[in-house]
């Protein structure tokens, strides 16, 4: 099978398989969690892998329109990651106050 196809075509096919398996694994991490920062990193990893998929598709077919899609997706993914990181940072900054409030309430009941 390897003798029939050039090495670049074989490498692209292997890269497609590895990229899509990475997307599936990152999606599982996105769904299962366990925490919000893990989900943010999984979403960022999925974005990077989908950009790589667009680049691989461009290499395989020669359709350069997918490079534009990859650039736009990379920019949107970067902005989404920054926004989610700020959200997580604010949530962590508020967490000690919530933790102190819930920790103080059982002591009042005693």
MMTF fields as JSON, N, C-alpha, C and O atoms, coordinates in Angstrom:
{
  "mmtfVersion": "1.0.0",
  "mmtfProducer": "UNKNOWN",
  "numBonds": 439,
  "numAtoms": 440,
  "numGroups": 110,
  "numChains": 1,
  "numModels": 1,
  "chainsPerModel": [1],
  "groupsPerChain": [110],
  "chainIdList": ["A"],
  "bondAtomList": [4, 2, 8, 6, 12, 10, 16, 14, 20, 18, 24, 22, 28, 26, 32, 30, 36, 34, 40, 38, 44, 42, 48, 46, 52, 50, 56, 54, 60, 58, 64, 62, 68, 66, 72, 70, 76, 74, 80, 78, 84, 82, 88, 86, 92, 90, 96, 94, 100, 98, 104, 102, 108, 106, 112, 110, 116, 114, 120, 118, 124, 122, 128, 126, 132, 130, 136, 134, 140, 138, 144, 142, 148, 146, 152, 150, 156, 154, 160, 158, 164, 162, 168, 166, 172, 170, 176, 174, 180, 178, 184, 182, 188, 186, 192, 190, 196, 194, 200, 198, 204, 202, 208, 206, 212, 210, 216, 214, 220, 218, 224, 222, 228, 226, 232, 230, 236, 234, 240, 238, 244, 242, 248, 246, 252, 250, 256, 254, 260, 258, 264, 262, 268, 266, 272, 270, 276, 274, 280, 278, 284, 282, 288, 286, 292, 290, 296, 294, 300, 298, 304, 302, 308, 306, 312, 310, 316, 314, 320, 318, 324, 322, 328, 326, 332, 330, 336, 334, 340, 338, 344, 342, 348, 346, 352, 350, 356, 354, 360, 358, 364, 362, 368, 366, 372, 370, 376, 374, 380, 378, 384, 382, 388, 386, 392, 390, 396, 394, 400, 398, 404, 402, 408, 406, 412, 410, 416, 414, 420, 418, 424, 422, 428, 426, 432, 430, 436, 434],
  "bondOrderList": [1, 1, 1, 1, 1, 1, 1, 1, 1, 1, 1, 1, 1, 1, 1, 1, 1, 1, 1, 1, 1, 1, 1, 1, 1, 1, 1, 1, 1, 1, 1, 1, 1, 1, 1, 1, 1, 1, 1, 1, 1, 1, 1, 1, 1, 1, 1, 1, 1, 1, 1, 1, 1, 1, 1, 1, 1, 1, 1, 1, 1, 1, 1, 1, 1, 1, 1, 1, 1, 1, 1, 1, 1, 1, 1, 1, 1, 1, 1, 1, 1, 1, 1, 1, 1, 1, 1, 1, 1, 1, 1, 1, 1, 1, 1, 1, 1, 1, 1, 1, 1, 1, 1, 1, 1, 1, 1, 1, 1],
  "groupList": [{"groupName": "UNK", "atomNameList": ["N", "CA", "C", "O"], "elementList": ["N", "C", "C", "O"], "formalChargeList": [0, 0, 0, 0], "bondAtomList": [1, 0, 2, 1, 3, 2], "bondOrderList": [1, 1, 2], "singleLetterCode": "X", "chemCompType": "L-PEPTIDE LINKING"}],
  "groupTypeList": [0, 0, 0, 0, 0, 0, 0, 0, 0, 0, 0, 0, 0, 0, 0, 0, 0, 0, 0, 0, 0, 0, 0, 0, 0, 0, 0, 0, 0, 0, 0, 0, 0, 0, 0, 0, 0, 0, 0, 0, 0, 0, 0, 0, 0, 0, 0, 0, 0, 0, 0, 0, 0, 0, 0, 0, 0, 0, 0, 0, 0, 0, 0, 0, 0, 0, 0, 0, 0, 0, 0, 0, 0, 0, 0, 0, 0, 0, 0, 0, 0, 0, 0, 0, 0, 0, 0, 0, 0, 0, 0, 0, 0, 0, 0, 0, 0, 0, 0, 0, 0, 0, 0, 0, 0, 0, 0, 0, 0, 0],
  "groupIdList": [1, 2, 3, 4, 5, 6, 7, 8, 9, 10, 11, 12, 13, 14, 15, 16, 17, 18, 19, 20, 21, 22, 23, 24, 25, 26, 27, 28, 29, 30, 31, 32, 33, 34, 35, 36, 37, 38, 39, 40, 41, 42, 43, 44, 45, 46, 47, 48, 49, 50, 51, 52, 53, 54, 55, 56, 57, 58, 59, 60, 61, 62, 63, 64, 65, 66, 67, 68, 69, 70, 71, 72, 73, 74, 75, 76, 77, 78, 79, 80, 81, 82, 83, 84, 85, 86, 87, 88, 89, 90, 91, 92, 93, 94, 95, 96, 97, 98, 99, 100, 101, 102, 103, 104, 105, 106, 107, 108, 109, 110],
  "secStructList": [7, 6, 6, 6, 1, 7, 2, 2, 2, 2, 2, 2, 2, 2, 2, 2, 2, 2, 2, 2, 2, 2, 2, 2, 2, 2, 2, 2, 2, 2, 2, 2, 7, 1, 1, 2, 2, 2, 2, 2, 2, 2, 2, 2, 2, 2, 2, 2, 2, 2, 2, 2, 2, 2, 2, 2, 2, 2, 2, 2, 2, 7, 7, 6, 2, 2, 2, 2, 2, 2, 2, 2, 2, 2, 2, 2, 2, 2, 2, 2, 2, 2, 2, 2, 2, 2, 2, 2, 2, 2, 2, 2, 2, 2, 2, 2, 2, 2, 2, 2, 2, 2, 2, 2, 2, 2, 2, 2, 2, 7],
  "xCoordList": [0.824, 0.0, 0.867, 0.553, 1.946, 2.809, 3.513, 3.779, 3.819, 4.512, 3.641, 4.161, 2.311, 1.405, 1.235, 0.979, 1.37, 1.15, 2.449, 3.279, 2.611, 3.815, 3.866, 2.85, 5.047, 5.251, 4.469, 4.009, 4.307, 3.554, 2.084, 1.48, 1.503, 0.106, -0.078, -1.058, 0.859, 0.79, 0.909, 0.171, 1.829, 2.012, 0.776, 0.41, 0.133, -1.082, -2.206, -2.948, -2.338, -3.39, -3.162, -4.109, -1.929, -1.616, -1.889, -2.393, -1.557, -1.796, -3.285, -3.696, -4.095, -5.549, -6.05, -6.845, -5.584, -6.026, -5.599, -6.396, -4.361, -3.877, -4.566, -4.868, -4.811, -5.488, -6.918, -7.366, -7.625, -9.005, -9.078, -10.017, -8.116, -8.116, -7.828, -8.368, -6.993, -6.767, -8.016, -8.282, -8.79, -10.049, -11.024, -11.694, -11.103, -12.015, -11.595, -12.439, -10.306, -9.835, -10.038, -10.406, -9.8, -10.031, -11.518, -11.886, -12.375, -13.814, -14.248, -15.105, -13.659, -13.971, -13.563, -14.29, -12.405, -11.967, -12.889, -13.152, -13.377, -14.304, -15.612, -16.176, -16.09, -17.356, -17.198, -18.031, -16.148, -15.992, -15.398, -15.633, -14.648, -14.118, -12.869, -11.988, -12.637, -13.38, -13.543, -14.391, -12.757, -12.89, -13.009, -12.776, -13.376, -13.535, -12.219, -12.232, -11.09, -9.838, -9.484, -8.931, -9.796, -9.571, -10.41, -9.949, -11.633, -12.511, -12.022, -12.122, -11.499, -10.968, -9.759, -9.644, -8.874, -7.696, -8.122, -7.541, -9.12, -9.602, -10.211, -10.012, -10.944, -11.524, -10.437, -10.544, -9.403, -8.289, -7.547, -7.148, -7.369, -6.704, -7.53, -6.976, -8.837, -9.693, -9.583, -9.565, -9.509, -9.376, -8.075, -8.065, -6.993, -5.694, -5.722, -5.191, -6.333, -6.389, -7.264, -6.961, -8.338, -9.184, -8.467, -8.625, -7.685, -6.86, -5.846, -5.606, -5.263, -4.334, -5.044, -4.48, -6.275, -7.065, -7.292, -7.197, -7.594, -7.784, -6.491, -6.526, -5.362, -4.085, -3.789, -3.285, -4.096, -3.893, -4.801, -4.389, -6.032, -6.959, -6.472, -6.606, -5.906, -5.344, -4.177, -4.049, -3.331, -2.217, -2.699, -2.128, -3.739, -4.206, -4.925, -4.704, -5.79, -6.624, -6.081, -6.371, -5.311, -4.826, -5.804, -5.543, -6.933, -7.921, -7.442, -7.461, -7.018, -6.415, -7.437, -7.054, -8.714, -9.74, -9.745, -10.131, -9.324, -9.32, -8.216, -8.272, -7.228, -6.235, -6.862, -6.542, -7.757, -8.484, -9.367, -9.455, -10.008, -10.832, -9.967, -10.371, -8.787, -7.889, -7.432, -7.373, -7.107, -6.655, -7.781, -7.561, -8.97, -10.113, -10.43, -10.688, -10.414, -10.684, -9.622, -9.941, -8.377, -7.308, -7.513, -7.317, -7.903, -8.151, -9.339, -9.274, -10.412, -11.587, -11.256, -11.687, -10.504, -10.101, -9.241, -9.394, -8.33, -7.495, -8.34, -8.164, -9.257, -10.119, -11.011, -11.232, -11.516, -12.349, -11.539, -12.039, -10.311, -9.458, -9.149, -9.176, -8.86, -8.594, -9.833, -9.734, -10.995, -12.232, -12.543, -12.927, -12.379, -12.643, -11.624, -11.964, -10.383, -9.367, -9.702, -9.527, -10.18, -10.592, -11.786, -11.865, -12.711, -13.864, -13.432, -13.919, -12.518, -12.015, -11.276, -11.409, -10.494, -9.749, -10.696, -10.457, -11.747, -12.726, -13.46, -13.744, -13.766, -14.455, -13.565, -14.048, -12.273, -11.345, -11.164, -11.028, -11.161, -11.01, -12.21, -12.062, -13.398, -14.596, -14.743, -15.464, -14.096, -14.279, -13.916, -14.651, -12.825, -12.544, -13.643, -13.912, -14.275, -15.365, -16.542, -17.142, -16.875, -17.958, -17.606, -18.456, -16.34, -15.904, -15.969, -16.4, -15.554, -15.615, -17.052, -17.364, -17.92, -19.318, -19.958, -20.709, -19.681, -20.297, -19.623, -20.256, -18.362, -17.686, -18.142, -18.157, -18.511, -18.932, -20.359, -20.695, -21.191, -22.581, -22.75, -23.57, -22.022, -22.2, -21.76, -22.298, -20.79, -20.347, -21.415, -21.498, -22.224, -23.301, -24.377, -25.033, -24.558, -25.581, -25.203, -26.091, -23.941, -23.499, -23.794, -23.491],
  "yCoordList": [-1.19, 0.0, 1.252, 2.224, 1.236, 2.404, 2.63, 3.774, 1.554, 1.686, 2.356, 2.951, 2.261, 2.804, 4.319, 4.968, 4.89, 6.328, 7.029, 6.478, 8.246, 9.007, 9.271, 9.21, 9.56, 9.714, 10.899, 10.837, 11.987, 13.144, 12.798, 13.203, 12.06, 11.651, 10.747, 10.873, 9.849, 8.971, 9.776, 9.531, 10.73, 11.553, 12.401, 12.594, 12.906, 13.702, 12.833, 13.265, 11.614, 10.717, 10.351, 10.324, 10.073, 9.774, 11.004, 10.886, 12.171, 13.408, 13.661, 14.132, 13.354, 13.474, 12.589, 13.024, 11.359, 10.417, 10.906, 10.885, 11.339, 11.8, 13.09, 13.265, 13.981, 15.236, 14.979, 15.549, 14.138, 13.855, 13.07, 13.256, 12.209, 11.527, 12.53, 12.404, 13.512, 14.577, 15.398, 15.786, 15.669, 16.409, 15.605, 16.155, 14.31, 13.46, 13.428, 13.545, 13.272, 13.241, 14.589, 14.634, 15.678, 16.998, 17.224, 17.854, 16.711, 16.832, 16.055, 16.513, 14.887, 14.133, 14.908, 14.911, 15.564, 16.374, 17.576, 17.992, 18.132, 19.255, 18.844, 19.603, 17.66, 17.189, 16.75, 17.087, 16.007, 15.41, 16.345, 16.17, 17.315, 18.283, 17.828, 17.414, 17.822, 18.004, 19.46, 19.759, 20.365, 21.757, 22.659, 22.238, 23.898, 24.86, 25.156, 25.235, 25.324, 25.525, 24.355, 24.568, 23.123, 21.975, 22.078, 21.742, 22.538, 22.695, 23.796, 23.665, 24.875, 25.976, 25.498, 25.809, 24.759, 24.236, 23.245, 23.233, 22.421, 21.468, 22.198, 21.785, 23.265, 24.035, 24.698, 24.75, 25.199, 25.801, 24.741, 25.001, 23.57, 22.488, 22.071, 21.801, 22.019, 21.679, 22.722, 22.38, 23.981, 25.044, 24.889, 24.995, 24.641, 24.471, 23.254, 23.307, 22.172, 20.966, 21.159, 20.616, 21.923, 22.181, 23.094, 22.933, 24.043, 24.867, 23.978, 24.159, 23.036, 22.095, 21.243, 20.947, 20.851, 20.084, 20.889, 20.349, 22.18, 23.042, 23.133, 23.1, 23.245, 23.273, 21.977, 21.992, 20.857, 19.554, 19.388, 18.855, 19.848, 19.755, 20.609, 20.219, 21.772, 22.624, 21.936, 22.006, 21.274, 20.536, 19.41, 19.171, 18.729, 17.576, 17.985, 17.384, 19.008, 19.35, 20.513, 20.604, 21.388, 22.562, 23.72, 24.745, 23.586, 24.659, 25.625, 25.304, 26.798, 27.737, 28.507, 29.234, 28.372, 29.077, 28.595, 29.34, 27.368, 26.843, 27.469, 27.394, 28.075, 28.823, 30.062, 30.422, 30.717, 31.858, 31.42, 32.103, 30.29, 29.743, 29.449, 29.725, 28.896, 28.564, 29.815, 29.823, 30.877, 32.122, 32.739, 33.155, 32.801, 33.372, 32.535, 33.082, 31.226, 30.346, 30.502, 30.471, 30.669, 30.866, 32.175, 32.221, 33.234, 34.516, 34.426, 34.917, 33.807, 33.654, 32.763, 33.038, 31.709, 30.829, 31.541, 31.333, 32.385, 33.16, 34.1, 34.173, 34.824, 35.743, 34.998, 35.474, 33.848, 33.057, 32.556, 32.538, 32.153, 31.678, 32.804, 32.601, 33.977, 35.123, 35.475, 35.738, 35.484, 35.813, 34.774, 35.134, 33.497, 32.455, 32.483, 32.195, 32.828, 32.929, 34.071, 33.939, 35.187, 36.291, 35.887, 36.252, 35.132, 34.66, 33.748, 33.877, 32.827, 31.916, 32.7, 32.407, 33.698, 34.507, 35.254, 35.313, 35.814, 36.516, 35.551, 35.874, 34.364, 33.373, 32.928, 32.753, 32.741, 32.343, 33.478, 33.232, 34.724, 35.869, 36.002, 36.439, 35.63, 35.693, 34.47, 34.526, 33.382, 32.119, 32.197, 31.629, 32.864, 32.904, 33.601, 33.217, 34.615, 35.271, 34.326, 34.261, 33.59, 32.622, 31.514, 31.047, 31.095, 30.03, 30.511, 29.757, 31.737, 32.26, 32.405, 32.144, 32.817, 32.997, 31.651, 31.544, 30.633, 29.323, 28.639, 27.845, 28.94, 28.347, 29.018, 28.37, 30.288, 30.991, 30.623, 30.678, 30.256, 29.958, 28.758, 28.841, 27.631, 26.52, 26.875, 26.33, 27.779, 28.161, 28.961, 28.888, 29.713, 30.471, 29.552, 29.875, 28.41, 27.473, 26.756, 26.253, 26.687, 25.941, 26.674, 26.195],
  "zCoordList": [0.0, 0.0, 0.0, -0.687, 0.759, 0.829, -0.507, -0.876, -1.24, -2.518, -3.58, -4.525, -3.428, -4.423, -4.326, -5.34, -3.15, -2.997, -2.618, -1.895, -3.114, -2.749, -1.244, -0.551, -0.768, 0.67, 1.235, 2.375, 0.454, 0.946, 1.137, 2.13, 0.206, 0.352, 1.57, 2.305, 1.773, 2.943, 4.235, 5.19, 4.268, 5.466, 5.743, 6.903, 4.703, 4.883, 5.429, 6.311, 4.916, 5.408, 6.879, 7.665, 7.244, 8.647, 9.513, 10.629, 8.997, 9.748, 9.945, 11.005, 8.939, 9.091, 10.225, 11.059, 10.25, 11.286, 12.67, 13.607, 12.799, 14.1, 14.534, 15.714, 13.598, 13.932, 14.385, 15.38, 13.675, 14.068, 15.375, 16.148, 15.633, 16.936, 18.05, 19.149, 17.781, 18.765, 19.021, 20.158, 17.969, 18.137, 18.987, 19.861, 18.732, 19.515, 20.983, 21.871, 21.243, 22.633, 23.329, 24.503, 22.612, 23.199, 23.456, 24.447, 22.569, 22.79, 24.03, 24.786, 24.235, 25.451, 26.702, 27.695, 26.657, 27.789, 27.974, 29.102, 26.87, 26.942, 27.606, 28.394, 27.294, 27.855, 29.302, 30.143, 29.601, 30.927, 31.957, 33.153, 31.531, 32.492, 33.185, 32.431, 34.364, 35.605, 36.029, 36.869, 35.472, 35.904, 34.679, 33.546, 34.94, 33.861, 33.131, 31.903, 33.821, 33.072, 32.151, 31.072, 32.563, 31.682, 30.418, 29.327, 30.569, 29.413, 28.484, 27.264, 29.043, 28.23, 27.426, 26.24, 28.051, 27.349, 26.266, 25.181, 26.547, 25.543, 24.349, 23.207, 24.6, 23.508, 22.669, 21.444, 23.314, 22.592, 21.769, 20.634, 22.333, 21.601, 20.388, 19.323, 20.544, 19.413, 18.312, 17.13, 18.691, 17.69, 16.912, 15.686, 17.614, 16.952, 16.027, 14.917, 16.473, 15.649, 14.409, 13.347, 14.538, 13.374, 12.38, 11.17, 12.876, 11.986, 11.257, 10.063, 11.964, 11.327, 10.28, 9.226, 10.571, 9.606, 8.333, 7.231, 8.479, 7.305, 6.491, 5.261, 7.171, 6.465, 5.741, 4.618, 6.371, 5.723, 4.509, 3.478, 4.645, 3.525, 2.355, 1.195, 2.668, 1.622, 0.927, -0.295, 1.701, 1.096, 0.19, -0.874, 0.614, -0.141, -1.421, -2.472, -1.344, -2.488, -3.311, -4.504, -2.713, -3.419, -3.406, -4.035, -2.701, -2.599, -1.521, -0.333, -1.943, -0.992, -0.172, 0.744, -0.467, 0.309, 1.761, 2.662, 1.985, 3.344, 4.2, 5.427, 3.576, 4.352, 4.972, 6.104, 4.229, 4.787, 5.95, 6.97, 5.784, 6.871, 8.089, 9.218, 7.869, 8.974, 9.71, 10.94, 8.967, 9.608, 10.427, 11.565, 9.868, 10.603, 11.827, 12.899, 11.687, 12.833, 13.915, 15.103, 13.519, 14.506, 15.267, 16.481, 14.566, 15.239, 16.189, 17.316, 15.742, 16.61, 17.802, 18.922, 17.57, 18.67, 19.687, 20.89, 19.21, 20.134, 20.973, 22.189, 20.336, 21.083, 22.077, 23.19, 21.683, 22.593, 23.779, 24.903, 23.549, 24.639, 25.616, 26.829, 25.095, 25.973, 26.783, 27.981, 26.146, 26.854, 27.932, 29.045, 27.611, 28.603, 29.735, 30.883, 29.422, 30.481, 31.436, 32.647, 30.899, 31.772, 32.634, 33.807, 32.047, 32.805, 33.946, 35.069, 33.657, 34.699, 35.765, 36.954, 35.355, 36.316, 37.252, 38.458, 36.714, 37.562, 38.475, 39.628, 37.962, 38.785, 39.937, 41.056, 39.679, 40.74, 41.741, 42.94, 41.257, 42.155, 43.083, 44.224, 42.607, 43.449, 44.33, 45.327, 44.006, 44.728, 46.21, 47.017, 46.626, 48.064, 48.868, 50.007, 48.291, 49.004, 49.173, 50.245, 48.112, 48.207, 49.184, 49.941, 49.161, 50.056, 51.507, 52.379, 51.781, 53.144, 53.613, 54.775, 52.711, 53.08, 53.396, 54.366, 52.609, 52.88, 54.077, 54.773, 54.313, 55.466, 56.762, 57.808, 56.719, 57.927, 58.327, 59.51, 57.38, 57.702, 58.628, 59.542, 58.454, 59.406, 60.816, 61.78, 60.961, 62.298, 63.026, 64.252, 62.318, 62.937, 63.483, 64.473, 62.84, 63.281, 64.565, 65.253, 64.916, 66.104, 67.329, 68.422]
}
